[in-house]
Each structure stands twice: as structure tokens, then as C-alpha cells.
Amino acid sequence: MQVLVRDNNVDQALRVLKKKLQREGIFREMKQRRAYEKPSERKAREKAEAVRRTKKAARKLAQREGLLPGPKKRVRPDARRPAPAPATA
């Protein structure tokens, strides 16, 4: 994995690296490997993960087909744009 450091900004490069590692699942895998996991526990965990993935895929498909309401869209106030001035009459 490679991250470019621009303008000697190491802090930003570290944030980018952490985000990439998080997406790849490296942190989760490191946490799992800290201790021994019995084969029966591993099978149960992997089966639970597969069930979770399947349910998520089915939920997304139902949302796309209109059978379920879609996720609520978050309304964030845009700090860059000033609020419109109140109309004076």
C-alpha cells in the first residue's frame, strides 16, 4: 500500500493511510489475530458474517425495487454557504 506525502504534510498522509487500512479490513484482521480462535468459533463467526452480508444484500435489493423505504437522507447545514438574508418588506 502506498500513500503520497504532499507538501511535507505527514498528518494528512497518515489520515489517508488509516482510511485505506480501515477499508481493507486490516485493523479488524489484526484484532482477530491477537488471540487464538478455535475452529468452531471461526466457523460460527464466518457463518454469522455470511448471514449478515446476505441480509444486507436482500435489504438493498428490496429498497431498489421499492418494497422498502430507502435510507433517510441526512440534512447537513453547509457551513461554507451563508444563510440567505431574511426578506424585508
Backbone bond lengths (Angstrom), bond angles and torsions (degrees), N, CA, C in turn:
res aa  C-N    CA-C-N  psi(-1)  N-CA   C-N-CA  omega(-1)  CA-C   N-CA-C  phi
1 M - - - 1.447 - - 1.529 107.98 -
2 Q 1.307 115.51 140.11 1.456 119.82 -174.78 1.527 109.88 -132.14
3 V 1.330 114.85 137.05 1.456 121.07 177.84 1.520 107.42 -130.87
4 L 1.313 116.33 131.76 1.454 120.57 179.87 1.526 110.43 -88.85
5 V 1.338 115.54 138.35 1.469 120.51 176.63 1.521 106.59 -101.00
6 R 1.337 115.58 118.12 1.461 120.12 -178.70 1.521 109.76 -104.99
7 D 1.295 116.82 138.01 1.465 123.46 176.83 1.522 111.89 52.70
8 N 1.321 116.75 35.99 1.463 121.98 177.13 1.530 112.08 59.36
9 N 1.327 117.47 26.97 1.462 122.77 -178.31 1.528 108.85 -95.75
10 V 1.335 115.61 87.48 1.458 121.17 -176.04 1.530 110.87 -73.89
11 D 1.330 117.67 -34.03 1.461 120.71 -179.21 1.525 111.44 -60.15
12 Q 1.322 116.24 -44.00 1.464 119.95 179.48 1.530 110.26 -66.62
13 A 1.329 117.30 -39.08 1.460 120.67 178.78 1.529 110.77 -64.08
14 L 1.335 117.26 -37.98 1.466 120.42 177.30 1.524 111.35 -64.61
15 R 1.337 116.62 -41.02 1.464 119.89 178.07 1.526 110.65 -61.75
16 V 1.327 116.49 -42.10 1.467 120.76 179.65 1.528 109.82 -64.39
17 L 1.338 116.37 -41.98 1.464 120.75 179.64 1.525 110.41 -62.98
18 K 1.328 117.43 -45.59 1.468 120.62 179.77 1.520 110.94 -60.64
19 K 1.328 116.25 -40.72 1.467 120.02 -179.70 1.530 110.10 -64.76
20 K 1.336 117.28 -41.60 1.463 120.50 178.70 1.525 110.99 -63.96
21 L 1.344 116.70 -43.69 1.458 120.59 179.36 1.525 110.83 -63.73
22 Q 1.323 116.49 -38.51 1.457 120.89 179.04 1.526 110.19 -63.08
23 R 1.328 116.53 -44.61 1.474 120.47 -179.81 1.517 111.83 -63.24
24 E 1.334 116.61 -36.79 1.458 121.06 -178.61 1.528 112.23 -75.25
25 G 1.329 117.41 -16.63 1.459 120.27 -179.91 1.510 113.59 85.03
26 I 1.330 117.09 18.51 1.464 121.29 -177.69 1.524 110.69 -65.99
27 F 1.339 117.43 -42.70 1.458 120.93 -178.12 1.526 110.64 -63.04
28 R 1.323 117.12 -41.96 1.461 121.23 179.50 1.523 110.55 -62.70
29 E 1.336 115.62 -43.14 1.458 120.09 -179.30 1.525 111.16 -66.20
30 M 1.335 116.58 -39.56 1.474 119.50 178.47 1.524 110.49 -62.30
31 K 1.320 116.12 -41.57 1.467 120.52 -179.82 1.530 110.65 -63.64
32 Q 1.327 116.89 -40.03 1.462 120.49 179.77 1.519 111.72 -67.08
33 R 1.303 117.33 -34.72 1.462 120.68 -175.20 1.522 113.67 -82.63
34 R 1.334 117.84 -4.07 1.467 120.04 178.58 1.520 111.65 -63.02
35 A 1.323 116.59 -34.11 1.460 120.76 -178.48 1.529 109.06 -128.92
36 Y 1.335 114.97 156.95 1.457 120.20 179.50 1.513 110.12 -68.33
37 E 1.308 115.43 138.69 1.460 121.41 177.52 1.525 108.21 -116.31
38 K 1.321 115.46 122.05 1.458 119.65 -179.47 1.527 109.54 -64.02
39 P 1.346 116.62 148.62 1.462 119.10 -179.77 1.534 113.14 -56.74
40 S 1.337 117.44 -36.64 1.466 119.34 179.74 1.528 110.54 -67.06
41 E 1.359 117.45 -38.86 1.459 121.05 177.63 1.528 110.64 -66.34
42 R 1.330 115.62 -37.73 1.466 120.29 179.95 1.526 110.57 -64.25
43 K 1.344 116.18 -43.89 1.468 119.98 179.22 1.525 110.53 -62.55
44 A 1.338 116.13 -42.35 1.468 119.98 -179.57 1.523 110.47 -64.51
45 R 1.334 117.35 -41.97 1.469 121.17 179.69 1.519 110.92 -64.47
46 E 1.336 116.38 -46.19 1.459 119.92 -179.12 1.524 111.40 -64.55
47 K 1.344 116.98 -36.43 1.462 119.70 178.23 1.524 110.50 -67.08
48 A 1.346 116.38 -41.66 1.465 120.36 178.35 1.532 110.34 -63.40
49 E 1.336 117.39 -40.05 1.468 120.64 177.99 1.520 110.67 -63.38
50 A 1.338 116.57 -40.43 1.464 120.33 179.79 1.524 110.59 -65.11
51 V 1.339 116.97 -40.84 1.463 120.65 178.11 1.519 109.98 -62.77
52 R 1.343 116.44 -43.32 1.465 121.00 179.88 1.530 110.85 -61.81
53 R 1.332 116.53 -43.51 1.474 120.48 178.61 1.518 111.14 -62.37
54 T 1.349 116.66 -43.71 1.457 121.18 -178.91 1.525 111.13 -63.44
55 K 1.347 116.54 -44.22 1.466 119.81 178.85 1.522 111.14 -63.13
56 K 1.325 116.63 -39.58 1.463 120.44 -179.90 1.527 110.02 -64.66
57 A 1.338 116.62 -44.00 1.463 120.42 179.64 1.535 110.68 -63.08
58 A 1.337 117.13 -41.31 1.461 120.70 179.57 1.524 110.60 -66.02
59 R 1.331 117.04 -39.78 1.465 120.72 179.41 1.530 110.32 -64.53
60 K 1.338 116.88 -43.90 1.464 120.12 179.19 1.526 111.15 -63.69
61 L 1.324 117.08 -40.13 1.459 120.79 178.84 1.526 110.41 -63.69
62 A 1.337 116.71 -42.80 1.463 120.54 179.48 1.529 110.41 -64.43
63 Q 1.324 117.31 -36.63 1.465 120.17 177.58 1.522 110.77 -66.10
64 R 1.333 116.48 -41.30 1.462 119.93 -179.65 1.522 111.33 -65.30
65 E 1.347 116.48 -35.04 1.460 120.86 -179.24 1.518 112.51 -82.62
66 G 1.324 117.45 -5.75 1.454 121.08 177.11 1.514 114.75 86.67
67 L 1.334 117.63 10.24 1.458 120.47 179.56 1.528 111.73 -79.48
68 L 1.324 116.06 -26.84 1.467 122.26 177.54 1.514 108.70 -123.29
69 P 1.330 117.20 149.76 1.468 117.58 175.28 1.522 109.98 -68.17
70 G 1.317 115.67 146.02 1.451 120.70 179.59 1.510 111.69 -71.62
71 P 1.324 116.66 172.36 1.467 119.52 178.60 1.516 110.28 -65.75
72 K 1.328 115.51 145.63 1.455 119.83 179.44 1.515 109.33 -70.19
73 K 1.325 115.39 136.30 1.455 119.84 179.88 1.513 108.81 -85.04
74 R 1.325 115.61 131.03 1.449 120.26 -179.88 1.513 109.50 -81.05
75 V 1.298 116.01 135.78 1.455 121.37 177.99 1.517 107.07 -102.15
76 R 1.320 115.26 113.41 1.455 120.05 179.49 1.515 108.70 -107.69
77 P 1.303 116.40 133.36 1.471 117.32 175.18 1.528 109.09 -68.83
78 D 1.316 115.38 132.57 1.458 120.21 -178.58 1.526 108.62 -84.80
79 A 1.315 117.00 110.75 1.464 121.47 -176.03 1.524 111.47 -71.95
80 R 1.325 117.27 -22.44 1.464 119.66 -177.11 1.521 112.41 -76.19
81 R 1.321 116.89 -28.49 1.450 120.83 -176.70 1.531 109.20 -100.43
82 P 1.324 118.09 124.34 1.472 118.54 179.57 1.518 110.57 -69.85
83 A 1.332 115.62 152.76 1.451 121.12 179.89 1.540 108.45 -68.54
84 P 1.349 116.60 147.13 1.480 118.32 -179.56 1.537 110.41 -67.14
85 A 1.312 115.23 145.09 1.467 120.83 -179.09 1.519 109.60 -71.04
86 P 1.336 118.17 141.96 1.462 119.36 179.34 1.530 110.70 -67.10
87 A 1.316 113.92 144.53 1.472 119.09 -178.59 1.534 109.19 -74.39
88 T 1.311 115.35 132.94 1.473 120.81 177.52 1.504 109.53 -109.48
89 A 1.317 115.52 136.02 1.469 118.58 -178.16 1.503 111.55 -118.53
